[in-house]
């Protein structure tokens, strides 16, 4: 049962199921249809149709898989959230990679469950999403927490010279190499040398990563 504060006196939540595996879709329907707090208003097996049905049916909550034909669940979630920000989306998927988890949450998903979870957890995720909270399956919660932690600064981060710090500050501001050279009265080749030194000391591969490290470490 979906527990209070989703009071039984309120109308049932209108639920759209998006799942391309017919057996999984049937299992979800059978697991959820007996709950008096839920009304299944539609089902579909592809992301493109999910976007259309969301527009037509205006469900309260969507249970969404990631691996869908035509349009994957992450892209479908993003499109739905752009036009229907009030619709709550619970990802229910077998995908557990950090990239997919973070991408799904970044696209606007309100909850993330792993297939195989028990019905009580799925109901808890639906309730949390409806109440405006975020629900993370225990299997992937640590990934999200670790992703949000700022990376440990490189051990030699304090070895940047004053000139390298000046170049780094202008990199963070988005200046190109010629612009940095003109600003600091340096030759383009000298700027390139400084940038190579900065990236080596910060242990990064490109300018964007250097800027992120600089900002998170308080260097600029």
N, C-alpha and C positions, 0 to 999 in steps of 0.2 A: 504493500500500500504506500502511496505517496503521502507522507506525513504532513501535519500542520507545520509552518503557517499556511500551507496550501489548504485552506479550510474546505471541508466537504460542502459548505454552504455556497461556495463560489462555483461558477460554471467550470466544467471539465476543461483541461488544457487540450487544445487542438494540436494534434501531433502528425507530422509528415515523416514517413520513413523513406530513406534513400539508401538502397542496398541492392547491389547487382547479383548477389548469390540468391537464387530462389529459395533454397532451403533456409538460409539465414534470415531472409525476409519473412518467411513463414514463421520461423521460430520467434522472431521479434513480435510479430503480430499476435501470436498465441500467448506470449509472455506478458504483453502489455494491454491487450484488449479487455481483460477482465478487471483491470484497475478502474474503479469508478471515477478517479480523478483525471483519467485520460480518455480522449476520443481520437481515434486514428482517422484522419480525414483524407489520407491519400498515401500511396506508395509508388515508388518508381525505381528503376534500376540504372539510371544514368544521370550525370550531373547537369547536362543541358536541359533535360526535362525537369529536373529538380528546380532549376531557376524559374522556369515557366510556371510550374505548379505552385511555387512559393508566392509568385506574383498573383496567381489566380485565387489560391485558397487562403492566403494570409494566415498560416498556422502560427500558433504561439511558440512551438518548439519543433526543431527539425533534428532527427537522429540521422547523421550523415557518415557514410563510409568515405574513405579517401580514394581507394583504387576503383574508380568508376570509368566506364566507357564514355567516349565523346568529350567529356569535360570532367577532370578529376575533382574530388571533393573539396580540395583546398581552393581551387579556382572558383568552384561553384559557391563556396562559402563567402569568398570575397565579393562576388557579384551580388549575392543575396544581401549581404550586409550593407553594401553601398546604397541599394535602393530601399531596403527594409531593415534599418538598424534595430528596430524593436523586436525582430524575430530572433529567438535564441537558438543557438546551434550546438548540439552535442556531437562531437566526433566519436564514432564507434568503429574502430578499425584494428587491423592486425599490425599496422605500421608503427614501429617503435623507434625509428632512428631519430636522433636529435634534430637533424635537418627538417624532417617532416613534422615533428612535434612543434618545433618553433615556428615553422611556416604556417601550420594550421592555426596556432594561437595568434600569430601576427595577422592572419587573414580575417580574424574576428570571431573565431570559435570560442564559445563560452565554457566548454567542458571537453575533456579528452578522456575517453574510456578505451580499454583494450578489449578486443573480442575474446570471449571466454570468461569475462567477468560475470559475477552472479547478478541476478535481476535486481537485488536490493541495491547494489552499487550503481547500476544503470539508473534506477529510480532516484537515487540520491543525486546523481549527476544532473538529471532532468530538473529536479527540484532546485538544486543550487543555481543552475543556469536561469531558471525562471525567476528566481529571487534576486538576480543580479550579481551572484557570486561566481567564482571560478572554481571548477572542480577538476582535479588532476588525478588520474589513476595512480595508485601508489607505485606502479611499475615504472612510470616515467616522471614522477615528481622530482626525483633527484636530478635528472637531466636538466629540467627547467631551472631548478635552483642553481646548479653549477653553471649554467649558461648565463645567468643573471649576475653571478659574482664577477667583479672586475678581475682581470688577469693579474697575476703577480708581476710587478715591474721587473724587467731584466736586471740582473745583478750589476751590470755596468752602465745603468742608466745615468748615473751621476758623473760619468766620464765625458759627457758632451762638453765641447769647448764653448766659450761665449759666442763665437761666430756660428757654430753649429746650432746653438739655441736660437740665434737670430734667424737663421735660415729656416729652422723648424717652425718657428712662429709664423713666418710668412707662408710656409707650406700649409699650415692649419687654416690660414685665411684664404686658401685656395689659389694662391698666386702661381703662375707658371714659372719655369726656370728663367726665361728672359726677363720676366717682371721682377723676380727676386734679384737677378743680376743688376738690373737698373736701380732697384731700391737700395741695394747695399754697395753699389759702385764696384761690382765684381765682374769678372769675365764669365760667360756661360760655362766654360769648362771648369772654372773654380767652383761654381755653384753645383755642378754635377758631382764633383769630388766631395764636396761637403755632404750632399744628399746620400751618396754611397756610404760615407762614414757614419752618418746618422742611422741609416737602415741597418748597418752592421752592428752598431752599438745597441740599438733597440731590438735587435733580433727579429726584424720584420722583412717582408718581401716586397712591399710597395708603399707608395706615398700615403694611401688611405690608411693602411695599418699603422704607419708611423704617426699619423694624425690622431688616431684613436688612442694609441699608447700615450701620446703626449697629453691629451685631454684627460684621460683617466688617471694619469700619474701626477697631474697638476704641474707639468713642466711649462705649460703656456696658459 
